[in-house]
Amino acid sequence: MSLQNPSSSAPSNWPDGLQIRARTATDVAGLADLHNMPGCRSGTLRLPYQSADDVRRAIEAQGSSVTALVAVMDGRIVGDVGLHGFQGRRAHAGMIGMGVHDDYIRRGIGRALLSEIVRIADEWLNIRRLELTVFIDNAGAIALYESFGFEREGMHRAFAFRGGRYVDALAMARFRPE
């Protein structure tokens, strides 16, 4: 199922031609291409040179608690977002992660993906707390998250090794009261 501005809560200013849909098994090669983009990879914990088989295995390991969407434009996957719902005493919470193709940043793709995953969390999964981690040097992503009500909750010092050095990350969350 493809969505283009599917509801009144979706942004009316999505880029022309953008489709957001559920991730499928046929997306593995496109996701590997996306995840291997230097800029996209730099904002994640992924290692360089992920093969399509690596991506397929990671997807298969996720299980049913993950809601995963892809953004498609110009016949290619230009972004993805995933929401991992927690269980038990943390069933009210979920963690999100997303990435946008290097050639498509600052074109509204990240905003459209985030809008859809937040809408699903709020309107379909009743998730009250959305969490994420973002590297402190990713000012564009931080501004996007803050525009959706995510707040800075803390700093992870030396969170990950990237490009030959340790990089700090922010812990951010969006809380939707009852």
C-alpha positions as CSV (number, residue, x, y, z in Angstrom):
1,M,0.0,0.0,0.0
2,S,1.4,3.4,-1.0
3,L,0.4,6.6,0.8
4,Q,0.5,10.1,-0.6
5,N,-0.8,12.6,1.9
6,P,-3.0,9.9,3.3
7,S,-4.8,11.8,6.0
8,S,-5.4,15.3,7.3
9,S,-2.5,14.7,9.8
10,A,0.0,14.2,6.9
11,P,1.9,17.3,5.8
12,S,0.3,18.9,2.8
13,N,3.7,20.0,1.6
14,W,5.2,16.6,0.9
15,P,7.6,16.7,-2.1
16,D,5.9,16.0,-5.4
17,G,6.1,12.3,-6.3
18,L,6.9,11.1,-2.7
19,Q,5.3,7.9,-1.7
20,I,5.5,6.4,1.8
21,R,4.7,2.7,2.2
22,A,5.4,-0.3,4.3
23,R,8.8,-1.9,3.9
24,T,8.7,-5.2,1.9
25,A,11.1,-8.0,1.3
26,T,11.7,-6.7,-2.2
27,D,13.2,-3.5,-0.7
28,V,16.4,-5.1,0.6
29,A,18.7,-4.0,-2.3
30,G,17.3,-0.4,-2.2
31,L,17.8,-0.3,1.6
32,A,21.4,-1.6,1.3
33,D,22.0,1.2,-1.2
34,L,20.5,3.8,1.2
35,H,22.3,2.5,4.2
36,N,25.6,2.6,2.4
37,M,25.3,6.3,1.5
38,P,28.1,8.0,3.5
39,G,25.9,10.7,5.0
40,C,23.0,8.4,5.8
41,R,25.4,5.9,7.4
42,S,27.2,8.6,9.4
43,G,24.0,9.3,11.3
44,T,23.5,5.7,12.4
45,L,25.4,2.9,14.1
46,R,25.7,1.0,10.8
47,L,29.1,-0.1,9.6
48,P,30.3,0.6,6.0
49,Y,29.7,-1.8,3.1
50,Q,26.6,-3.6,4.3
51,S,25.5,-6.1,1.7
52,A,21.9,-6.8,0.8
53,D,22.2,-10.1,2.7
54,D,23.3,-8.1,5.8
55,V,20.2,-5.9,5.5
56,R,17.9,-8.9,4.9
57,R,19.2,-10.7,8.0
58,A,18.8,-7.5,10.1
59,I,15.2,-7.1,8.9
60,E,14.4,-10.8,9.6
61,A,15.8,-10.5,13.1
62,Q,13.5,-7.5,13.9
63,G,10.3,-9.5,14.5
64,S,6.8,-8.2,14.6
65,S,7.3,-5.4,17.1
66,V,8.8,-3.2,14.4
67,T,6.7,-0.9,12.1
68,A,8.9,0.0,9.1
69,L,8.2,2.4,6.3
70,V,10.2,3.5,3.3
71,A,10.0,6.7,1.3
72,V,10.1,6.2,-2.5
73,M,10.8,8.9,-5.0
74,D,12.1,8.8,-8.6
75,G,11.8,5.0,-8.5
76,R,14.2,4.6,-5.6
77,I,14.2,4.3,-1.9
78,V,15.2,7.7,-0.5
79,G,14.5,7.2,3.1
80,D,13.3,4.8,5.8
81,V,12.0,4.9,9.3
82,G,11.4,2.2,11.9
83,L,9.5,2.2,15.1
84,H,10.3,-0.6,17.6
85,G,7.6,-1.0,20.2
86,F,8.6,-2.1,23.6
87,Q,6.7,-4.7,25.7
88,G,5.7,-5.3,29.3
89,R,6.1,-2.4,31.6
90,R,7.5,-0.3,28.7
91,A,4.6,-1.1,26.4
92,H,3.7,2.6,26.4
93,A,7.0,3.4,24.7
94,G,8.8,2.9,21.4
95,M,12.2,3.8,19.8
96,I,12.5,5.3,16.4
97,G,15.3,5.4,13.9
98,M,15.4,6.9,10.4
99,G,17.6,7.8,7.5
100,V,17.4,9.8,4.3
101,H,19.4,9.3,1.1
102,D,22.3,11.7,0.8
103,D,21.0,13.2,-2.5
104,Y,17.5,13.9,-1.0
105,I,18.3,15.6,2.3
106,R,16.6,18.9,3.1
107,R,13.7,18.1,0.7
108,G,11.0,17.2,3.2
109,I,11.5,13.4,3.1
110,G,12.6,13.2,6.8
111,R,9.7,15.4,7.9
112,A,7.2,13.3,5.9
113,L,8.6,10.0,7.3
114,L,8.7,11.3,10.9
115,S,5.1,12.7,10.5
116,E,3.8,9.2,9.4
117,I,5.6,7.2,12.1
118,V,4.5,9.7,14.8
119,R,0.9,9.5,13.5
120,I,1.0,5.7,13.6
121,A,2.4,5.8,17.1
122,D,-0.3,8.2,18.3
123,E,-3.3,7.0,16.4
124,W,-2.8,3.3,16.0
125,L,-0.4,2.0,18.6
126,N,-1.2,4.3,21.5
127,I,2.5,4.9,22.2
128,R,2.8,7.7,24.6
129,R,6.6,8.0,24.7
130,L,8.8,8.0,21.6
131,E,12.5,7.8,22.1
132,L,15.5,8.3,19.8
133,T,19.2,8.8,19.9
134,V,20.9,11.3,17.6
135,F,24.5,12.3,17.2
136,I,25.2,15.8,18.5
137,D,26.7,17.0,15.3
138,N,23.5,16.2,13.3
139,A,21.9,19.7,13.8
140,G,19.4,19.2,11.0
141,A,18.0,16.1,12.5
142,I,17.9,17.6,16.0
143,A,15.9,20.6,14.7
144,L,13.5,18.3,12.9
145,Y,12.9,16.2,16.0
146,E,12.4,19.3,18.2
147,S,9.9,20.6,15.7
148,F,7.8,17.4,16.4
149,G,8.0,18.0,20.2
150,F,11.0,15.8,21.0
151,E,13.0,17.1,24.0
152,R,16.6,16.6,24.9
153,E,16.7,14.3,27.9
154,G,20.4,13.7,28.3
155,M,23.8,13.2,26.7
156,H,25.6,10.0,26.0
157,R,29.3,10.7,26.1
158,A,31.5,8.8,23.7
159,F,28.3,7.1,22.5
160,A,29.8,5.5,19.3
161,F,33.1,5.3,17.4
162,R,32.7,7.0,14.0
163,G,35.3,8.2,11.6
164,G,38.2,7.4,13.9
165,R,36.9,9.1,17.0
166,Y,34.2,8.8,19.6
167,V,31.0,10.9,19.1
168,D,28.5,12.0,21.7
169,A,24.8,11.6,21.2
170,L,21.6,13.1,22.6
171,A,18.9,11.1,24.1
172,M,15.6,12.7,23.0
173,A,12.0,11.8,23.7
174,R,8.5,13.0,22.8
175,F,5.8,12.4,25.5
176,R,2.1,12.4,24.6
177,P,0.0,12.9,27.7
178,E,-3.3,11.0,28.0
